[in-house]
Amino acid sequence: MAKKIQLIGFILILIGAVLISLSMTLAWNNYNAISFGSVALVIIGIITYIYAGKKEIGDEIEKK
């Protein structure tokens, strides 16, 4: 289960990065919702990815 959560975190990071790239390319710089939303997606993705990684390590230790 932790691998699936980690994959979701990675996908959120990618979506946020694509939105940041698109906003710079298509001159959406004046739209704060897109800028803050994409940064929020990246931050939430990083937190989710790290949390799932730590949870996976904890699950492996408990199995031993």
Backbone atoms as SQL, in Angstrom:
CREATE TABLE atoms (id INTEGER PRIMARY KEY, chain TEXT, resi INTEGER, resn TEXT, atom TEXT, x REAL, y REAL, z REAL);
INSERT INTO atoms VALUES
  (1, 'A', 1, 'MET', 'N', 0.819, -1.198, 0.000),
  (2, 'A', 1, 'MET', 'CA', 0.000, 0.000, 0.000),
  (3, 'A', 1, 'MET', 'C', 0.860, 1.258, 0.000),
  (4, 'A', 2, 'ALA', 'N', 1.999, 1.182, 0.686),
  (5, 'A', 2, 'ALA', 'CA', 2.855, 2.364, 0.764),
  (6, 'A', 2, 'ALA', 'C', 3.432, 2.719, -0.605),
  (7, 'A', 3, 'LYS', 'N', 3.665, 1.698, -1.435),
  (8, 'A', 3, 'LYS', 'CA', 4.186, 1.956, -2.786),
  (9, 'A', 3, 'LYS', 'C', 3.167, 2.735, -3.618),
  (10, 'A', 4, 'LYS', 'N', 1.878, 2.412, -3.455),
  (11, 'A', 4, 'LYS', 'CA', 0.830, 3.122, -4.195),
  (12, 'A', 4, 'LYS', 'C', 0.742, 4.577, -3.746),
  (13, 'A', 5, 'ILE', 'N', 0.846, 4.800, -2.445),
  (14, 'A', 5, 'ILE', 'CA', 0.814, 6.173, -1.924),
  (15, 'A', 5, 'ILE', 'C', 2.035, 6.940, -2.403),
  (16, 'A', 6, 'GLN', 'N', 3.170, 6.280, -2.447),
  (17, 'A', 6, 'GLN', 'CA', 4.395, 6.908, -2.924),
  (18, 'A', 6, 'GLN', 'C', 4.256, 7.267, -4.405),
  (19, 'A', 7, 'LEU', 'N', 3.614, 6.408, -5.185),
  (20, 'A', 7, 'LEU', 'CA', 3.386, 6.689, -6.602),
  (21, 'A', 7, 'LEU', 'C', 2.452, 7.883, -6.774),
  (22, 'A', 8, 'ILE', 'N', 1.436, 7.980, -5.935),
  (23, 'A', 8, 'ILE', 'CA', 0.524, 9.124, -5.988),
  (24, 'A', 8, 'ILE', 'C', 1.283, 10.416, -5.691),
  (25, 'A', 9, 'GLY', 'N', 2.173, 10.385, -4.712),
  (26, 'A', 9, 'GLY', 'CA', 2.987, 11.557, -4.401),
  (27, 'A', 9, 'GLY', 'C', 3.862, 11.965, -5.572),
  (28, 'A', 10, 'PHE', 'N', 4.447, 10.976, -6.245),
  (29, 'A', 10, 'PHE', 'CA', 5.286, 11.266, -7.409),
  (30, 'A', 10, 'PHE', 'C', 4.464, 11.873, -8.544),
  (31, 'A', 11, 'ILE', 'N', 3.256, 11.361, -8.748),
  (32, 'A', 11, 'ILE', 'CA', 2.375, 11.898, -9.791),
  (33, 'A', 11, 'ILE', 'C', 1.982, 13.336, -9.465),
  (34, 'A', 12, 'LEU', 'N', 1.711, 13.637, -8.194),
  (35, 'A', 12, 'LEU', 'CA', 1.386, 15.014, -7.805),
  (36, 'A', 12, 'LEU', 'C', 2.551, 15.957, -8.082),
  (37, 'A', 13, 'ILE', 'N', 3.772, 15.496, -7.819),
  (38, 'A', 13, 'ILE', 'CA', 4.950, 16.310, -8.109),
  (39, 'A', 13, 'ILE', 'C', 5.047, 16.579, -9.602),
  (40, 'A', 14, 'LEU', 'N', 4.828, 15.558, -10.420),
  (41, 'A', 14, 'LEU', 'CA', 4.903, 15.734, -11.876),
  (42, 'A', 14, 'LEU', 'C', 3.827, 16.683, -12.391),
  (43, 'A', 15, 'ILE', 'N', 2.605, 16.551, -11.897),
  (44, 'A', 15, 'ILE', 'CA', 1.525, 17.441, -12.333),
  (45, 'A', 15, 'ILE', 'C', 1.845, 18.888, -11.963),
  (46, 'A', 16, 'GLY', 'N', 2.337, 19.093, -10.747),
  (47, 'A', 16, 'GLY', 'CA', 2.716, 20.447, -10.330),
  (48, 'A', 16, 'GLY', 'C', 3.831, 21.021, -11.185),
  (49, 'A', 17, 'ALA', 'N', 4.821, 20.192, -11.511),
  (50, 'A', 17, 'ALA', 'CA', 5.935, 20.660, -12.337),
  (51, 'A', 17, 'ALA', 'C', 5.474, 20.993, -13.747),
  (52, 'A', 18, 'VAL', 'N', 4.568, 20.178, -14.295),
  (53, 'A', 18, 'VAL', 'CA', 4.040, 20.463, -15.631),
  (54, 'A', 18, 'VAL', 'C', 3.235, 21.760, -15.618),
  (55, 'A', 19, 'LEU', 'N', 2.447, 21.970, -14.581),
  (56, 'A', 19, 'LEU', 'CA', 1.677, 23.218, -14.489),
  (57, 'A', 19, 'LEU', 'C', 2.586, 24.436, -14.369),
  (58, 'A', 20, 'ILE', 'N', 3.669, 24.306, -13.616),
  (59, 'A', 20, 'ILE', 'CA', 4.613, 25.417, -13.511),
  (60, 'A', 20, 'ILE', 'C', 5.243, 25.699, -14.870),
  (61, 'A', 21, 'SER', 'N', 5.633, 24.658, -15.584),
  (62, 'A', 21, 'SER', 'CA', 6.227, 24.833, -16.909),
  (63, 'A', 21, 'SER', 'C', 5.239, 25.454, -17.884),
  (64, 'A', 22, 'LEU', 'N', 3.994, 24.962, -17.862),
  (65, 'A', 22, 'LEU', 'CA', 2.977, 25.528, -18.753),
  (66, 'A', 22, 'LEU', 'C', 2.678, 26.984, -18.423),
  (67, 'A', 23, 'SER', 'N', 2.647, 27.311, -17.150),
  (68, 'A', 23, 'SER', 'CA', 2.335, 28.689, -16.778),
  (69, 'A', 23, 'SER', 'C', 3.437, 29.646, -17.225),
  (70, 'A', 24, 'MET', 'N', 4.681, 29.184, -17.211),
  (71, 'A', 24, 'MET', 'CA', 5.769, 30.032, -17.700),
  (72, 'A', 24, 'MET', 'C', 5.758, 30.121, -19.227),
  (73, 'A', 25, 'THR', 'N', 5.449, 29.026, -19.888),
  (74, 'A', 25, 'THR', 'CA', 5.447, 28.992, -21.348),
  (75, 'A', 25, 'THR', 'C', 4.284, 29.785, -21.938),
  (76, 'A', 26, 'LEU', 'N', 3.110, 29.648, -21.342),
  (77, 'A', 26, 'LEU', 'CA', 1.911, 30.271, -21.887),
  (78, 'A', 26, 'LEU', 'C', 1.582, 31.614, -21.244),
  (79, 'A', 27, 'ALA', 'N', 2.513, 32.153, -20.469),
  (80, 'A', 27, 'ALA', 'CA', 2.379, 33.472, -19.835),
  (81, 'A', 27, 'ALA', 'C', 1.160, 33.559, -18.919),
  (82, 'A', 28, 'TRP', 'N', 0.998, 32.530, -18.081),
  (83, 'A', 28, 'TRP', 'CA', -0.052, 32.549, -17.069),
  (84, 'A', 28, 'TRP', 'C', 0.499, 33.086, -15.750),
  (85, 'A', 29, 'ASN', 'N', 1.515, 33.908, -15.809),
  (86, 'A', 29, 'ASN', 'CA', 2.195, 34.385, -14.607),
  (87, 'A', 29, 'ASN', 'C', 1.319, 35.272, -13.733),
  (88, 'A', 30, 'ASN', 'N', 0.325, 35.898, -14.314),
  (89, 'A', 30, 'ASN', 'CA', -0.514, 36.822, -13.552),
  (90, 'A', 30, 'ASN', 'C', -1.647, 36.123, -12.807),
  (91, 'A', 31, 'TYR', 'N', -1.813, 34.830, -13.003),
  (92, 'A', 31, 'TYR', 'CA', -2.875, 34.081, -12.340),
  (93, 'A', 31, 'TYR', 'C', -2.310, 33.402, -11.097),
  (94, 'A', 32, 'ASN', 'N', -2.607, 34.010, -9.957),
  (95, 'A', 32, 'ASN', 'CA', -2.037, 33.503, -8.709),
  (96, 'A', 32, 'ASN', 'C', -2.555, 32.123, -8.343),
  (97, 'A', 33, 'ALA', 'N', -3.779, 31.816, -8.704),
  (98, 'A', 33, 'ALA', 'CA', -4.347, 30.515, -8.356),
  (99, 'A', 33, 'ALA', 'C', -3.561, 29.388, -9.019),
  (100, 'A', 34, 'ILE', 'N', -3.164, 29.578, -10.254),
  (101, 'A', 34, 'ILE', 'CA', -2.387, 28.553, -10.952),
  (102, 'A', 34, 'ILE', 'C', -0.999, 28.440, -10.334),
  (103, 'A', 35, 'SER', 'N', -0.382, 29.561, -10.034),
  (104, 'A', 35, 'SER', 'CA', 0.961, 29.538, -9.449),
  (105, 'A', 35, 'SER', 'C', 0.961, 28.882, -8.073),
  (106, 'A', 36, 'PHE', 'N', 0.066, 29.332, -7.201),
  (107, 'A', 36, 'PHE', 'CA', 0.018, 28.766, -5.856),
  (108, 'A', 36, 'PHE', 'C', -0.466, 27.319, -5.870),
  (109, 'A', 37, 'GLY', 'N', -1.402, 27.007, -6.760),
  (110, 'A', 37, 'GLY', 'CA', -1.902, 25.644, -6.862),
  (111, 'A', 37, 'GLY', 'C', -0.830, 24.669, -7.300),
  (112, 'A', 38, 'SER', 'N', -0.027, 25.071, -8.273),
  (113, 'A', 38, 'SER', 'CA', 1.024, 24.170, -8.748),
  (114, 'A', 38, 'SER', 'C', 2.121, 23.998, -7.706),
  (115, 'A', 39, 'VAL', 'N', 2.456, 25.057, -7.005),
  (116, 'A', 39, 'VAL', 'CA', 3.450, 24.935, -5.933),
  (117, 'A', 39, 'VAL', 'C', 2.893, 24.075, -4.794),
  (118, 'A', 40, 'ALA', 'N', 1.617, 24.248, -4.502),
  (119, 'A', 40, 'ALA', 'CA', 0.987, 23.429, -3.460),
  (120, 'A', 40, 'ALA', 'C', 0.983, 21.948, -3.854),
  (121, 'A', 41, 'LEU', 'N', 0.719, 21.658, -5.130),
  (122, 'A', 41, 'LEU', 'CA', 0.760, 20.268, -5.590),
  (123, 'A', 41, 'LEU', 'C', 2.143, 19.661, -5.412),
  (124, 'A', 42, 'VAL', 'N', 3.165, 20.428, -5.730),
  (125, 'A', 42, 'VAL', 'CA', 4.534, 19.932, -5.579),
  (126, 'A', 42, 'VAL', 'C', 4.843, 19.666, -4.104),
  (127, 'A', 43, 'ILE', 'N', 4.475, 20.597, -3.238),
  (128, 'A', 43, 'ILE', 'CA', 4.754, 20.441, -1.802),
  (129, 'A', 43, 'ILE', 'C', 3.983, 19.256, -1.223),
  (130, 'A', 44, 'ILE', 'N', 2.705, 19.133, -1.569),
  (131, 'A', 44, 'ILE', 'CA', 1.903, 18.006, -1.081),
  (132, 'A', 44, 'ILE', 'C', 2.458, 16.694, -1.621),
  (133, 'A', 45, 'GLY', 'N', 2.902, 16.700, -2.875),
  (134, 'A', 45, 'GLY', 'CA', 3.493, 15.503, -3.463),
  (135, 'A', 45, 'GLY', 'C', 4.766, 15.084, -2.761),
  (136, 'A', 46, 'ILE', 'N', 5.605, 16.048, -2.424),
  (137, 'A', 46, 'ILE', 'CA', 6.856, 15.746, -1.716),
  (138, 'A', 46, 'ILE', 'C', 6.563, 15.178, -0.330),
  (139, 'A', 47, 'ILE', 'N', 5.630, 15.800, 0.380),
  (140, 'A', 47, 'ILE', 'CA', 5.271, 15.321, 1.717),
  (141, 'A', 47, 'ILE', 'C', 4.695, 13.908, 1.645),
  (142, 'A', 48, 'THR', 'N', 3.820, 13.666, 0.673),
  (143, 'A', 48, 'THR', 'CA', 3.219, 12.346, 0.512),
  (144, 'A', 48, 'THR', 'C', 4.276, 11.297, 0.173),
  (145, 'A', 49, 'TYR', 'N', 5.182, 11.645, -0.709),
  (146, 'A', 49, 'TYR', 'CA', 6.231, 10.714, -1.126),
  (147, 'A', 49, 'TYR', 'C', 7.132, 10.337, 0.050),
  (148, 'A', 50, 'ILE', 'N', 7.521, 11.336, 0.834),
  (149, 'A', 50, 'ILE', 'CA', 8.385, 11.078, 1.990),
  (150, 'A', 50, 'ILE', 'C', 7.647, 10.265, 3.048),
  (151, 'A', 51, 'TYR', 'N', 6.394, 10.630, 3.320),
  (152, 'A', 51, 'TYR', 'CA', 5.604, 9.908, 4.318),
  (153, 'A', 51, 'TYR', 'C', 5.442, 8.437, 3.938),
  (154, 'A', 52, 'ALA', 'N', 5.132, 8.184, 2.674),
  (155, 'A', 52, 'ALA', 'CA', 4.944, 6.802, 2.234),
  (156, 'A', 52, 'ALA', 'C', 6.258, 6.032, 2.297),
  (157, 'A', 53, 'GLY', 'N', 7.355, 6.690, 1.993),
  (158, 'A', 53, 'GLY', 'CA', 8.654, 6.020, 2.087),
  (159, 'A', 53, 'GLY', 'C', 8.987, 5.630, 3.515),
  (160, 'A', 54, 'LYS', 'N', 8.710, 6.529, 4.459),
  (161, 'A', 54, 'LYS', 'CA', 8.960, 6.209, 5.865),
  (162, 'A', 54, 'LYS', 'C', 8.009, 5.125, 6.364),
  (163, 'A', 55, 'LYS', 'N', 6.769, 5.155, 5.890),
  (164, 'A', 55, 'LYS', 'CA', 5.803, 4.136, 6.288),
  (165, 'A', 55, 'LYS', 'C', 6.234, 2.773, 5.763),
  (166, 'A', 56, 'GLU', 'N', 6.765, 2.725, 4.555),
  (167, 'A', 56, 'GLU', 'CA', 7.224, 1.470, 3.971),
  (168, 'A', 56, 'GLU', 'C', 8.394, 0.910, 4.767),
  (169, 'A', 57, 'ILE', 'N', 9.312, 1.760, 5.186),
  (170, 'A', 57, 'ILE', 'CA', 10.450, 1.322, 5.990),
  (171, 'A', 57, 'ILE', 'C', 9.966, 0.789, 7.336),
  (172, 'A', 58, 'GLY', 'N', 8.984, 1.468, 7.933),
  (173, 'A', 58, 'GLY', 'CA', 8.425, 1.007, 9.199),
  (174, 'A', 58, 'GLY', 'C', 7.721, -0.319, 9.065),
  (175, 'A', 59, 'ASP', 'N', 7.019, -0.521, 7.960),
  (176, 'A', 59, 'ASP', 'CA', 6.330, -1.796, 7.725),
  (177, 'A', 59, 'ASP', 'C', 7.333, -2.925, 7.560),
  (178, 'A', 60, 'GLU', 'N', 8.452, -2.671, 6.898),
  (179, 'A', 60, 'GLU', 'CA', 9.462, -3.706, 6.708),
  (180, 'A', 60, 'GLU', 'C', 10.116, -4.089, 8.030),
  (181, 'A', 61, 'ILE', 'N', 10.329, -3.111, 8.899),
  (182, 'A', 61, 'ILE', 'CA', 10.932, -3.393, 10.200),
  (183, 'A', 61, 'ILE', 'C', 9.972, -4.223, 11.058),
  (184, 'A', 62, 'GLU', 'N', 8.680, -3.912, 11.006),
  (185, 'A', 62, 'GLU', 'CA', 7.702, -4.655, 11.800),
  (186, 'A', 62, 'GLU', 'C', 7.574, -6.097, 11.321),
  (187, 'A', 63, 'LYS', 'N', 7.766, -6.356, 10.033),
  (188, 'A', 63, 'LYS', 'CA', 7.655, -7.711, 9.505),
  (189, 'A', 63, 'LYS', 'C', 8.790, -8.600, 9.981),
  (190, 'A', 64, 'LYS', 'N', 9.950, -8.019, 10.254),
  (191, 'A', 64, 'LYS', 'CA', 11.097, -8.800, 10.705),
  (192, 'A', 64, 'LYS', 'C', 10.910, -9.144, 12.131);
